[in-house]
């Protein structure tokens, strides 16, 4: 059975679409959201086949959410549901499955749902060759910043989230530091301590410290971070010390 979410901030529109999907298809609606950021957070840890997506929604608009979904290694198909015709070209540049204009026509929805179920194999998450990571999505004041990884100076564990330090300021990664390290290229980012991950390109000075360890002075920051004893051997090898 195909699984879908609805992202729509208008209650009546959300209920109407949900009713039509349940009436004319066997597609399971697993969640509904009235906020783009909440939907994005859900999709980071849950897999669905279809996202029915409005464009004018709070926190982050539908187009920004769609661009982020488009970067997923396994991504759902997107069906836009919107009153705005002018976004159609951009939608199909993002390989949207369809573009429904409001007010939604019931027969139009029926045809779309039939098409979705007839071509169910096209709705399986698309397998893609994993590209080289060049950016990562970080949070700041309810906004998503697509951060170039080269701009990351270091990251610090903070319970279930991770604080990411850049020359611009501090951002939040919505996962623990181990998960962050696994997303970043190992040849550039090093877990120098159980609480720290450092961008090796950002190291300005390596300072010998107690118990044969090191402190690291980093570009654009006044604070220093430590290399723990358990990581010294690998750090020396990577830095050719």
HELIX and SHEET records of a PDB file:
HELIX    1   1 UNK A   11  UNK A   24  1                                  14    
HELIX    2   2 UNK A   36  UNK A   45  1                                  10    
HELIX    3   3 UNK A   62  UNK A   70  1                                   9    
HELIX    4   4 UNK A   85  UNK A   87  5                                   3    
HELIX    5   5 UNK A   88  UNK A   93  1                                   6    
HELIX    6   6 UNK A  106  UNK A  118  1                                  13    
HELIX    7   7 UNK A  120  UNK A  123  5                                   4    
HELIX    8   8 UNK A  149  UNK A  151  5                                   3    
HELIX    9   9 UNK A  177  UNK A  183  1                                   7    
HELIX   10  10 UNK A  200  UNK A  202  5                                   3    
HELIX   11  11 UNK A  210  UNK A  212  5                                   3    
HELIX   12  12 UNK A  229  UNK A  231  5                                   3    
HELIX   13  13 UNK A  232  UNK A  239  1                                   8    
SHEET    1   A 5 UNK A  28  UNK A  33  0                                        
SHEET    2   A 5 UNK A   3  UNK A   7  1                                        
SHEET    3   A 5 UNK A  50  UNK A  53  1                                        
SHEET    4   A 5 UNK A  77  UNK A  82  1                                        
SHEET    5   A 5 UNK A  98  UNK A 101  1                                        
SHEET    1   B 2 UNK A 135  UNK A 140  0                                        
SHEET    2   B 2 UNK A 143  UNK A 148 -1                                        
SHEET    1   C 5 UNK A 170  UNK A 173  0                                        
SHEET    2   C 5 UNK A 161  UNK A 166 -1                                        
SHEET    3   C 5 UNK A 152  UNK A 158 -1                                        
SHEET    4   C 5 UNK A 196  UNK A 199 -1                                        
SHEET    5   C 5 UNK A 189  UNK A 193 -1                                        
SHEET    1   D 3 UNK A 203  UNK A 208  0                                        
SHEET    2   D 3 UNK A 214  UNK A 218 -1                                        
SHEET    3   D 3 UNK A 224  UNK A 227 -1                                        
END                                                                             
